[in-house]
């Protein structure tokens, strides 16, 4: 199993545990309340959305990842059309961070 598969499986587990929030407005609220640990934005989201979340995550000092497509994120969560999500649990964040560091696939 590749690192990407492990990471996407972990995202699915976190979603089932209700430790992931999806949707642009919901994620922005989490960033503002400083509850988001890491944000995932689909690589095929609009350039405006990608730029917006780059700036917001930089401002709130939250890591952001753009390496997965909306199809990969949607499949991982078993939900329809996921383009933006945030992990709100420290334990899941630490596990995800270890997997990301192995592949070196995120920006902070």
ChimeraX attribute file (.defattr): number of C-alpha atoms within 10 A of each C-alpha:
attribute: neighborCount
match mode: 1-to-1
recipient: residues
	/A:1	5
	/A:2	8
	/A:3	15
	/A:4	16
	/A:5	12
	/A:6	13
	/A:7	18
	/A:8	19
	/A:9	16
	/A:10	19
	/A:11	23
	/A:12	21
	/A:13	16
	/A:14	20
	/A:15	20
	/A:16	12
	/A:17	10
	/A:18	12
	/A:19	19
	/A:20	23
	/A:21	18
	/A:22	19
	/A:23	13
	/A:24	16
	/A:25	10
	/A:26	14
	/A:27	23
	/A:28	19
	/A:29	12
	/A:30	17
	/A:31	23
	/A:32	14
	/A:33	10
	/A:34	13
	/A:35	16
	/A:36	27
	/A:37	21
	/A:38	27
	/A:39	27
	/A:40	24
	/A:41	25
	/A:42	22
	/A:43	17
	/A:44	15
	/A:45	16
	/A:46	12
	/A:47	10
	/A:48	9
	/A:49	16
	/A:50	19
	/A:51	12
	/A:52	12
	/A:53	23
	/A:54	20
	/A:55	12
	/A:56	16
	/A:57	21
	/A:58	14
	/A:59	11
	/A:60	13
	/A:61	15
	/A:62	19
	/A:63	17
	/A:64	23
	/A:65	20
	/A:66	20
	/A:67	15
	/A:68	18
	/A:69	17
	/A:70	20
	/A:71	15
	/A:72	18
	/A:73	24
	/A:74	19
	/A:75	16
	/A:76	19
	/A:77	21
	/A:78	13
	/A:79	12
	/A:80	11
	/A:81	15
	/A:82	23
	/A:83	24
	/A:84	27
	/A:85	24
	/A:86	28
	/A:87	25
	/A:88	22
	/A:89	17
	/A:90	14
	/A:91	13
	/A:92	18
	/A:93	21
	/A:94	13
	/A:95	12
	/A:96	19
	/A:97	18
	/A:98	13
	/A:99	18
	/A:100	16
	/A:101	11
	/A:102	9
	/A:103	12
	/A:104	10
	/A:105	15
	/A:106	16
	/A:107	13
	/A:108	11
